[in-house]
Amino acid sequence: MPNPIRVLCVDDDPEFADLTATYLERRNDRFVVETVTSPDRGLDLIDDDPPDCVVSDYEMPGMNGIELLRAVREEHPDLSFVLYTGKGSEEVASDAISAGVTDYLRKQSGTHQYAVLANRVSNAVDQARAERRLREERRRFQLLFERLTQPTVEVEYEDDEPIVRRINPAFEAVFGYEASEIVDDSLDAYIVPPGGEEGASRINRRVQAGGGLESVEVVRRTATDDREFLLQNAVYDDGSGGFAIYTDVTDRRE
């Protein structure tokens, strides 16, 4: 089964819990639904092996659905949680939102409600998975950015000025500037030597037009001296910024 969705249904009414599980699995063959009638048992299962989504009733003995939600959020802040309740009120909805509920749905008569519930659950899980993938991609990219041996800087343009958003350790080592000094300031103000302004402006215009430079040799000022670099740009599609990668070629010229 491609990308199964594991759902834990918590409802003190075992017949309703089983009915919910049956209809959810009929509506979407990706669903694998487990039911429990005790919030405490639900917490145990979540802690042992978190599902993709929790569907919980509100009124239950010992612990209501919002109390269960708060307990889940302590250990699983990103777990999809749908409050599926027969007790609908603005107060309950407000409390659920404050506690971090993913979605809120009132129980109704008829089987159409299960189609709505199935849709809400699948949307919540798909969105959560997409967000996790994005976070992982960003984590991997940040790791790659930090491990690059070439000095690399990310900039975004403001009023045609390349404003530094982040620099990697290699940039700090070669150029002699720490992130706390240069981030949120103009890159050119720090590293373009006198007489190099027009060349830097041409590069900036090319980047903002969405064109990447294969490579160009430039002279850039470090904290101690001027050095020659091979500059390569990786440009955002919309030209609002990008990454500048510098390879020091000074010693090759000597």
Backbone hydrogen bonds in HBPLUS format (Angstrom, degrees):
<---DONOR---> <-ACCEPTOR-->    atom                        ^
c    i                          cat <-CA-CA->   ^        H-A-AA   ^      H-
h    n   atom  resd res      DA  || num        DHA   H-A  angle D-A-AA Bond
n    s   type  num  typ     dist DA aas  dist angle  dist       angle   num
A0005-ILE N   A0030-ARG O   2.69 MM  25  5.52 167.5  1.70 135.6 138.6     1
A0032-VAL N   A0005-ILE O   2.88 MM  27  6.05 150.9  1.97 153.2 150.0     2
A0052-ASP N   A0006-ARG O   2.78 MM  46  5.12 143.8  1.91 131.7 143.9     3
A0053-CYS N   A0006-ARG O   3.17 MM  47  6.62 141.4  2.33 157.0 161.8     4
A0007-VAL N   A0032-VAL O   2.94 MM  25  6.07 163.4  1.97 141.8 146.6     5
A0034-GLU N   A0007-VAL O   2.86 MM  27  6.26 161.3  1.90 164.1 169.5     6
A0008-LEU N   A0053-CYS O   2.92 MM  45  6.37 160.4  1.96 158.1 164.6     7
A0055-VAL N   A0008-LEU O   2.83 MM  47  6.11 165.8  1.85 153.7 156.9     8
A0009-CYS N   A0034-GLU O   2.78 MM  25  6.10 168.2  1.79 164.9 168.6     9
A0036-VAL N   A0009-CYS O   2.94 MM  27  6.35 152.0  2.02 166.0 169.6    10
A0010-VAL N   A0055-VAL O   2.79 MM  45  6.18 161.4  1.83 157.3 163.4    11
A0057-ASP N   A0010-VAL O   2.91 MM  47  6.27 154.9  1.97 170.2 178.5    12
A0011-ASP N   A0036-VAL O   3.08 MM  25  6.53 161.5  2.12 160.3 162.4    13
A0017-ALA N   A0013-ASP O   2.94 MM   4  6.16 160.4  1.98 157.5 164.0    14
A0018-ASP N   A0014-PRO O   2.95 MM   4  6.07 161.0  1.98 145.2 149.8    15
A0019-LEU N   A0015-GLU O   2.91 MM   4  6.09 154.9  1.98 143.3 151.0    16
A0020-THR N   A0016-PHE O   2.83 MM   4  6.01 158.9  1.88 150.0 155.4    17
A0021-ALA N   A0017-ALA O   2.98 MM   4  6.22 160.2  2.02 146.7 152.1    18
A0022-THR N   A0018-ASP O   2.90 MM   4  6.12 159.0  1.95 149.0 154.5    19
A0023-TYR N   A0019-LEU O   3.03 MM   4  6.26 168.9  2.05 154.6 156.4    20
A0024-LEU N   A0020-THR O   2.94 MM   4  6.05 159.3  1.98 151.4 157.7    21
A0025-GLU N   A0021-ALA O   3.07 MM   4  6.19 165.6  2.09 149.8 153.2    22
A0026-ARG N   A0022-THR O   3.05 MM   4  6.26 140.4  2.21 139.8 151.1    23
A0027-ARG N   A0023-TYR O   2.91 MM   4  6.06 151.3  1.99 146.4 153.7    24
A0028-ASN N   A0024-LEU O   3.09 MM   4  6.28 145.8  2.21 148.8 156.7    25
A0031-PHE N   A0028-ASN O   3.05 MM   3  5.75 163.1  2.08 120.8 125.4    26
A0042-GLY N   A0038-SER O   2.91 MM   4  6.22 151.9  1.99 148.4 157.5    27
A0043-LEU N   A0039-PRO O   2.88 MM   4  6.20 153.1  1.96 150.8 156.8    28
A0044-ASP N   A0040-ASP O   3.08 MM   4  6.41 153.3  2.16 143.7 150.6    29
A0045-LEU N   A0041-ARG O   3.05 MM   4  6.38 159.8  2.10 151.3 155.6    30
A0046-ILE N   A0042-GLY O   2.92 MM   4  6.15 158.0  1.97 150.9 157.6    31
A0047-ASP N   A0043-LEU O   2.90 MM   4  6.06 160.5  1.93 150.5 155.3    32
A0048-ASP N   A0044-ASP O   2.98 MM   4  6.17 150.4  2.07 143.8 152.1    33
A0049-ASP N   A0045-LEU O   2.88 MM   4  5.95 167.4  1.89 153.4 156.6    34
A0054-VAL N   A0080-SER O   2.93 MM  26  6.33 152.6  2.00 141.0 148.4    35
A0082-VAL N   A0054-VAL O   2.73 MM  28  6.09 168.5  1.74 170.9 173.0    36
A0056-SER N   A0082-VAL O   2.93 MM  26  6.36 160.9  1.97 163.2 169.6    37
A0084-TYR N   A0056-SER O   2.70 MM  28  5.58 159.6  1.74 147.8 154.2    38
A0065-GLY N   A0058-TYR O   2.72 MM   7  4.01 149.0  1.82 118.1 126.6    39
A0068-LEU N   A0064-ASN O   2.93 MM   4  6.24 153.4  2.00 152.4 160.8    40
A0069-LEU N   A0065-GLY O   2.88 MM   4  6.10 152.8  1.96 139.4 147.4    41
A0070-ARG N   A0066-ILE O   2.91 MM   4  6.18 160.1  1.95 149.6 153.6    42
A0071-ALA N   A0067-GLU O   3.05 MM   4  6.27 156.0  2.11 143.5 149.9    43
A0072-VAL N   A0068-LEU O   2.89 MM   4  6.16 155.6  1.94 152.6 159.6    44
A0073-ARG N   A0069-LEU O   2.89 MM   4  6.13 160.0  1.93 154.7 159.9    45
A0075-GLU N   A0072-VAL O   3.18 MM   3  5.82 139.1  2.36 115.0 123.2    46
A0076-HIS N   A0072-VAL O   2.75 MM   4  5.63 151.4  1.83 157.2 165.9    47
A0079-LEU N   A0076-HIS O   3.30 MM   3  5.54 168.9  2.31 113.3 116.7    48
A0102-THR N   A0081-PHE O   2.89 MM  21  5.14 147.0  2.00 146.4 154.3    49
A0103-ASP N   A0081-PHE O   3.34 MM  22  6.73 150.1  2.44 144.6 144.0    50
A0083-LEU N   A0103-ASP O   2.99 MM  20  6.39 161.0  2.03 153.9 151.0    51
A0105-LEU N   A0083-LEU O   2.85 MM  22  6.17 167.6  1.86 170.1 169.2    52
A0085-THR N   A0105-LEU O   2.98 MM  20  6.49 142.1  2.12 155.6 163.3    53
A0107-LYS N   A0085-THR O   2.76 MM  22  5.41 157.8  1.81 124.1 129.0    54
A0093-ALA N   A0089-SER O   2.98 MM   4  6.21 168.8  1.99 154.0 157.5    55
A0094-SER N   A0090-GLU O   2.82 MM   4  5.91 157.6  1.87 145.7 152.1    56
A0095-ASP N   A0091-GLU O   2.90 MM   4  6.11 161.1  1.94 149.1 154.2    57
A0096-ALA N   A0092-VAL O   2.87 MM   4  6.06 154.8  1.93 149.3 156.7    58
A0097-ILE N   A0093-ALA O   2.96 MM   4  6.21 159.2  2.00 149.7 154.7    59
A0098-SER N   A0094-SER O   2.98 MM   4  6.20 161.0  2.02 148.7 154.0    60
A0099-ALA N   A0095-ASP O   2.98 MM   4  6.16 140.5  2.14 140.3 150.7    61
A0101-VAL N   A0096-ALA O   2.98 MM   5  5.41 156.8  2.04 144.3 146.4    62
A0100-GLY N   A0097-ILE O   3.07 MM   3  5.17 153.8  2.14 102.4 110.6    63
A0114-TYR N   A0111-THR O   3.06 MM   3  5.65 145.5  2.18 113.6 122.0    64
A0115-ALA N   A0112-HIS O   3.03 MM   3  5.33 129.4  2.29 104.4 117.5    65
A0116-VAL N   A0112-HIS O   3.22 MM   4  6.66 156.9  2.28 152.1 158.3    66
A0117-LEU N   A0113-GLN O   2.87 MM   4  6.12 161.0  1.91 146.4 152.1    67
A0118-ALA N   A0114-TYR O   2.81 MM   4  5.89 161.9  1.85 142.7 148.0    68
A0119-ASN N   A0115-ALA O   3.04 MM   4  6.18 155.4  2.10 142.4 148.9    69
A0120-ARG N   A0116-VAL O   2.94 MM   4  6.23 159.2  1.98 152.1 157.8    70
A0121-VAL N   A0117-LEU O   2.90 MM   4  6.13 163.1  1.92 156.7 161.0    71
A0122-SER N   A0118-ALA O   2.97 MM   4  6.11 171.4  1.98 151.0 153.7    72
A0123-ASN N   A0119-ASN O   2.96 MM   4  6.03 161.1  2.00 147.7 153.4    73
A0124-ALA N   A0120-ARG O   2.94 MM   4  6.05 158.1  1.99 144.6 151.0    74
A0125-VAL N   A0121-VAL O   2.95 MM   4  6.16 164.8  1.97 156.8 160.2    75
A0126-ASP N   A0122-SER O   2.91 MM   4  5.97 163.9  1.94 148.2 153.3    76
A0127-GLN N   A0123-ASN O   2.96 MM   4  6.04 159.0  2.01 146.2 152.0    77
A0128-ALA N   A0124-ALA O   2.95 MM   4  6.12 158.4  2.00 144.5 150.9    78
A0129-ARG N   A0125-VAL O   2.87 MM   4  6.07 158.7  1.92 152.1 157.6    79
A0130-ALA N   A0126-ASP O   2.98 MM   4  6.16 155.6  2.04 143.2 150.1    80
A0131-GLU N   A0127-GLN O   2.92 MM   4  6.17 156.2  1.98 150.1 156.5    81
A0132-ARG N   A0128-ALA O   2.95 MM   4  6.20 151.9  2.03 144.7 152.4    82
A0133-ARG N   A0129-ARG O   2.90 MM   4  6.17 159.3  1.94 150.4 155.8    83
A0134-LEU N   A0130-ALA O   2.95 MM   4  6.17 154.2  2.02 145.0 152.2    84
A0135-ARG N   A0131-GLU O   2.92 MM   4  6.16 157.8  1.97 146.2 152.1    85
A0136-GLU N   A0132-ARG O   2.92 MM   4  6.14 156.6  1.97 148.7 155.1    86
A0137-GLU N   A0133-ARG O   2.85 MM   4  6.09 156.5  1.90 148.1 154.8    87
A0138-ARG N   A0134-LEU O   2.91 MM   4  6.13 157.5  1.96 148.7 154.9    88
A0139-ARG N   A0135-ARG O   2.87 MM   4  6.09 151.8  1.95 143.8 152.0    89
A0140-ARG N   A0136-GLU O   2.91 MM   4  6.15 161.8  1.94 151.1 155.4    90
A0141-PHE N   A0137-GLU O   2.87 MM   4  6.05 157.4  1.92 146.2 153.0    91
A0142-GLN N   A0138-ARG O   2.85 MM   4  6.01 159.6  1.89 147.4 153.0    92
A0143-LEU N   A0139-ARG O   2.99 MM   4  6.21 153.8  2.06 144.4 151.7    93
A0144-LEU N   A0140-ARG O   2.92 MM   4  6.19 158.1  1.97 148.1 154.0    94
A0145-PHE N   A0141-PHE O   2.77 MM   4  5.98 162.9  1.79 154.7 159.7    95
A0146-GLU N   A0142-GLN O   2.94 MM   4  6.11 159.6  1.98 147.5 152.2    96
A0147-ARG N   A0143-LEU O   3.04 MM   4  6.18 140.8  2.20 140.7 151.3    97
A0147-ARG N   A0144-LEU O   3.12 MM   3  5.12 124.1  2.45  94.0 108.6    98
A0148-LEU N   A0144-LEU O   3.03 MM   4  6.15 121.2  2.38 147.9 160.8    99
A0246-TYR N   A0151-PRO O   2.84 MM  95  5.29 173.3  1.84 165.2 167.6   100
A0168-ASN N   A0152-THR O   3.10 MM  16  5.73 150.6  2.19 162.9 165.9   101
A0153-VAL N   A0244-ALA O   2.98 MM  91  5.34 155.6  2.04 146.5 154.4   102
A0244-ALA N   A0153-VAL O   2.84 MM  91  5.34 163.4  1.87 158.9 163.8   103
A0154-GLU N   A0166-ARG O   2.89 MM  12  5.38 167.9  1.90 159.4 162.9   104
A0165-ARG N   A0154-GLU O   2.80 MM  11  5.50 174.8  1.80 155.9 154.3   105
A0155-VAL N   A0242-GLY O   2.90 MM  87  5.63 163.8  1.93 164.4 169.9   106
A0242-GLY N   A0155-VAL O   2.99 MM  87  5.63 154.8  2.06 148.5 152.7   107
A0156-GLU N   A0163-ILE O   2.93 MM   7  5.24 150.1  2.02 141.1 149.1   108
A0163-ILE N   A0156-GLU O   2.80 MM   7  5.24 159.3  1.84 145.8 146.4   109
A0157-TYR N   A0240-SER O   2.82 MM  83  5.62 166.0  1.84 151.1 153.1   110
A0158-GLU N   A0161-GLU O   2.96 MM   3  5.23 157.0  2.01 143.3 149.0   111
A0161-GLU N   A0158-GLU O   2.94 MM   3  5.23 162.0  1.98 112.7 118.1   112
A0187-LEU N   A0162-PRO O   2.81 MM  25  5.78 170.9  1.82 178.1 176.5   113
A0164-VAL N   A0185-ASP O   2.94 MM  21  5.80 167.5  1.95 164.7 161.3   114
A0184-ASP N   A0164-VAL O   2.74 MM  20  5.15 169.3  1.75 143.4 147.3   115
A0171-PHE N   A0168-ASN O   2.98 MM   3  5.38 126.8  2.27 109.4 122.6   116
A0172-GLU N   A0168-ASN O   3.22 MM   4  6.66 157.9  2.27 152.5 158.7   117
A0173-ALA N   A0169-PRO O   2.93 MM   4  6.20 158.5  1.98 151.3 156.9   118
A0174-VAL N   A0170-ALA O   2.98 MM   4  6.10 164.2  2.00 150.6 153.9   119
A0175-PHE N   A0171-PHE O   2.85 MM   4  5.65 159.1  1.90 149.2 155.9   120
A0176-GLY N   A0172-GLU O   2.89 MM   4  5.12 134.1  2.10 124.5 135.3   121
A0223-ALA N   A0175-PHE O   2.82 MM  48  5.89 148.2  1.92 140.9 150.7   122
A0181-GLU N   A0178-GLU O   2.95 MM   3  5.42 145.1  2.08 111.1 121.3   123
A0182-ILE N   A0178-GLU O   3.34 MM   4  6.66 151.1  2.43 152.2 160.0   124
A0183-VAL N   A0179-ALA O   2.96 MM   4  5.49 168.3  1.97 153.2 155.1   125
A0185-ASP N   A0182-ILE O   3.07 MM   3  5.50 148.3  2.18 138.6 136.5   126
A0190-TYR N   A0187-LEU O   3.03 MM   3  5.54 146.2  2.14 111.5 121.0   127
A0191-ILE N   A0187-LEU O   3.13 MM   4  6.39 162.5  2.16 156.7 161.8   128
A0192-VAL N   A0188-ASP O   3.07 MM   4  4.97 156.8  2.12 131.1 133.3   129
A0221-ARG N   A0191-ILE O   2.59 MM  30  4.46 164.7  1.62 133.1 136.4   130
A0196-GLY N   A0193-PRO O   2.95 MM   3  5.56 155.4  2.02 144.1 145.6   131
A0200-ALA N   A0196-GLY O   3.06 MM   4  6.25 157.8  2.11 151.4 158.1   132
A0201-SER N   A0197-GLU O   2.86 MM   4  6.10 150.2  1.95 147.1 156.0   133
A0202-ARG N   A0198-GLU O   3.00 MM   4  6.29 151.3  2.08 147.0 153.8   134
A0203-ILE N   A0199-GLY O   3.16 MM   4  6.47 156.9  2.22 145.4 151.0   135
A0204-ASN N   A0200-ALA O   2.94 MM   4  6.23 159.2  1.99 149.1 155.0   136
A0205-ARG N   A0201-SER O   2.90 MM   4  6.13 157.7  1.95 150.1 155.8   137
A0206-ARG N   A0202-ARG O   3.01 MM   4  6.22 156.7  2.07 146.1 152.4   138
A0207-VAL N   A0203-ILE O   2.93 MM   4  6.21 159.0  1.98 152.6 158.3   139
A0208-GLN N   A0204-ASN O   2.93 MM   4  6.13 166.3  1.94 152.4 155.9   140
A0209-ALA N   A0205-ARG O   3.03 MM   4  6.16 132.1  2.27 138.4 150.4   141
A0211-GLY N   A0206-ARG O   3.04 MM   5  5.49 153.1  2.11 164.6 156.8   142
A0210-GLY N   A0207-VAL O   2.84 MM   3  5.20 156.8  1.89 112.1 118.4   143
A0216-VAL N   A0231-LEU O   3.00 MM  15  5.28 143.0  2.14 139.8 151.1   144
A0231-LEU N   A0216-VAL O   2.79 MM  15  5.28 174.4  1.79 157.0 155.8   145
A0218-VAL N   A0229-PHE O   2.89 MM  11  5.40 162.8  1.91 155.4 161.2   146
A0229-PHE N   A0218-VAL O   2.81 MM  11  5.40 168.6  1.82 165.5 168.3   147
A0220-ARG N   A0227-ARG O   2.90 MM   7  5.61 162.1  1.94 166.5 169.3   148
A0227-ARG N   A0220-ARG O   2.90 MM   7  5.61 167.9  1.92 156.5 158.5   149
A0222-THR N   A0225-ASP O   2.76 MM   3  5.34 172.5  1.77 158.3 159.0   150
A0249-VAL N   A0228-GLU O   2.92 MM  21  5.62 156.7  1.98 136.5 143.6   151
A0230-LEU N   A0247-THR O   2.78 MM  17  5.01 155.8  1.84 141.0 148.5   152
A0247-THR N   A0230-LEU O   2.95 MM  17  5.01 150.0  2.04 134.8 144.5   153
A0232-GLN N   A0245-ILE O   2.94 MM  13  5.17 156.3  2.00 147.4 155.0   154
A0245-ILE N   A0232-GLN O   2.79 MM  13  5.17 169.6  1.80 162.7 165.7   155
A0234-ALA N   A0243-PHE O   2.86 MM   9  5.03 158.0  1.91 145.0 151.7   156
A0243-PHE N   A0234-ALA O   2.75 MM   9  5.03 160.0  1.79 145.6 151.9   157
A0236-TYR N   A0241-GLY O   2.92 MM   5  5.64 175.3  1.93 140.7 142.1   158
A0239-GLY N   A0236-TYR O   3.04 MM   3  5.20 161.0  2.08 109.1 115.1   159
A0252-ARG N   A0249-VAL O   3.07 MM   3  5.31 134.2  2.29 103.1 115.9   160
A0253-ARG N   A0250-THR O   3.01 MM   3  5.47 146.7  2.12 110.1 119.7   161
A0254-GLU N   A0251-ASP O   3.33 MM   3  5.24 146.8  2.45  93.8 103.0   162
